[in-house]
Amino acid sequence: MFSLNLARLCQSATNIIALLAIAGVFIMFTAANSSLFAGSQSKAEIVPCDIKLVFSIDDSGMSLVSYNLEMQISNRQGRTIKGISVHWLDRSAEIIGNSDTLCGQDHGGIKPAQSGSCRRVVQEIGGRLLDRLGQDTWTKIINSEMTNFREVRQCAIIGYRFGDKTTKSY
């Protein structure tokens, strides 16, 4: 009887050791290949970008503040790029926002093998808010938003919108 219980105990210990070994192999495989499952920006093209503060006047003569995302890209895609989708990255390459942009002079796109700018108005704060809140509060809001947008250091291009819809035949 004692030898039967000892045999079962040894078999249970062997099963536990085998399960732990399998779990250990799985954990090591997952850790070693975690770069395969990292964020999409790891394989995306990373470009410098910036969100700039732009002051202007709207159609009714009121003050208008815009926050404009801007970047330069090189077209290596073989088709005209009309727009791109991007993740905004901070200094440690963590995603802190996203948007799309329009590319090229007057948004005509960037031709293959050329470089050009891509832009998007991310946010606008109008003068009507100035009238409602007062100059001090309006200025605090503008400065607060600019502080947040200064965190954007670079952009990861995650998608393209192409302009050439016609098929070329030769």
C-alpha positions in Angstrom: 0.0 0.0 0.0 2.8 2.4 0.9 4.6 1.6 -2.3 1.4 2.3 -4.3 1.0 5.7 -2.7 4.7 6.4 -3.3 4.3 5.5 -6.9 1.3 7.9 -7.3 3.2 10.7 -5.5 6.2 10.3 -7.9 3.9 10.3 -10.9 2.1 13.5 -9.6 5.5 15.1 -9.1 6.6 14.1 -12.6 3.4 15.6 -14.0 3.8 18.9 -12.1 7.5 19.1 -13.2 6.4 18.5 -16.8 3.7 21.2 -16.7 6.1 23.7 -15.1 8.7 22.9 -17.9 6.0 23.5 -20.6 4.9 26.7 -18.9 8.6 27.8 -18.7 9.2 27.1 -22.4 6.0 29.1 -23.2 7.1 32.1 -21.1 10.6 32.1 -22.6 9.1 31.9 -26.2 6.7 34.7 -25.5 9.4 36.9 -24.0 11.9 36.2 -26.8 9.3 37.0 -29.4 7.7 39.9 -27.7 9.2 42.2 -30.3 7.1 40.5 -32.9 4.0 41.6 -31.1 5.2 45.1 -30.2 3.2 48.2 -31.2 2.6 48.8 -34.8 5.0 51.8 -34.8 8.0 49.4 -34.5 7.6 48.5 -38.2 6.2 51.8 -39.3 8.2 54.6 -40.9 9.1 57.1 -38.1 9.4 60.8 -39.2 9.9 63.9 -37.2 6.7 65.9 -36.7 5.5 68.8 -34.8 2.3 70.5 -33.7 2.6 74.2 -34.2 0.5 77.0 -32.7 -0.9 79.4 -35.4 -2.7 82.6 -34.7 -5.1 84.0 -37.4 -8.5 85.7 -37.8 -11.7 84.0 -38.8 -14.2 85.3 -41.4 -16.0 87.4 -38.8 -12.8 89.1 -37.7 -12.5 87.1 -34.4 -9.2 85.7 -33.2 -8.6 82.1 -34.1 -5.9 79.8 -32.7 -5.1 76.6 -34.6 -2.8 73.7 -33.6 -1.4 72.3 -36.9 0.4 68.9 -37.2 3.1 69.2 -39.7 5.8 66.8 -41.1 7.9 66.1 -44.2 7.9 62.7 -45.9 9.7 61.1 -48.8 7.5 59.1 -51.1 9.0 55.6 -51.7 5.6 54.0 -52.4 5.5 54.2 -56.2 2.2 56.0 -56.3 1.1 59.5 -55.5 0.5 59.9 -51.7 -2.6 62.1 -51.0 -2.6 61.5 -47.3 -1.2 59.4 -44.4 -2.5 58.1 -41.1 -0.1 58.6 -38.2 0.4 57.7 -34.5 1.8 60.6 -32.5 4.8 59.5 -30.5 6.4 61.1 -27.4 10.1 61.1 -26.6 10.0 57.5 -25.4 8.2 56.4 -28.7 4.9 55.7 -26.8 1.7 56.4 -28.7 0.0 59.5 -27.3 -2.5 60.3 -30.2 -3.3 59.8 -33.8 -4.7 61.5 -36.8 -4.6 61.6 -40.6 -3.1 64.3 -42.7 -3.3 65.7 -46.2 -0.1 65.8 -48.3 1.4 67.9 -51.0 1.1 71.5 -52.1 -2.6 72.4 -52.0 -3.2 68.7 -51.2 -2.3 67.6 -54.7 -0.3 64.8 -53.2 3.4 63.8 -53.2 4.6 62.2 -56.4 6.7 59.0 -56.3 10.4 59.7 -55.5 9.6 63.2 -54.3 9.4 64.7 -50.8 6.7 67.0 -49.4 4.8 68.1 -46.4 1.7 66.6 -44.8 -0.5 68.7 -42.6 -3.6 68.5 -40.4 -5.4 71.1 -38.2 -5.7 69.1 -35.0 -7.7 71.7 -33.0 -9.0 75.2 -33.3 -10.0 77.6 -30.6 -12.1 80.5 -31.8 -12.6 84.1 -30.6 -16.1 83.4 -29.4 -14.6 81.4 -26.6 -12.5 84.5 -25.8 -15.7 86.6 -25.5 -17.3 84.0 -23.2 -14.4 83.2 -20.9 -12.3 86.3 -20.9 -8.7 86.9 -22.0 -7.0 85.2 -19.0 -8.9 81.9 -19.2 -8.6 81.9 -23.0 -4.9 82.3 -22.7 -4.6 79.6 -20.1 -6.5 77.1 -22.3 -4.3 77.9 -25.3 -1.1 77.5 -23.2 -2.4 74.3 -21.6 -3.1 72.7 -24.9 0.2 73.8 -26.3 2.0 72.2 -23.4 0.1 68.9 -24.1 0.9 69.1 -27.9 4.6 69.7 -27.2 4.9 66.1 -26.1 4.6 65.0 -29.7 8.2 64.4 -31.0 7.7 62.2 -34.0 5.1 60.4 -36.0 4.8 56.8 -37.1 3.2 56.4 -40.5 0.7 53.5 -40.2 -1.2 53.9 -43.5 -1.3 55.7 -46.8 -4.1 57.2 -49.0 -3.0 57.1 -52.6 -4.2 59.5 -55.3 -3.7 57.5 -58.5 -6.9 55.6 -59.2 -6.2 54.9 -62.8 -4.5 51.7 -63.9 -1.6 52.5 -66.2 -1.0 50.1 -69.1 2.0 50.2 -71.4 
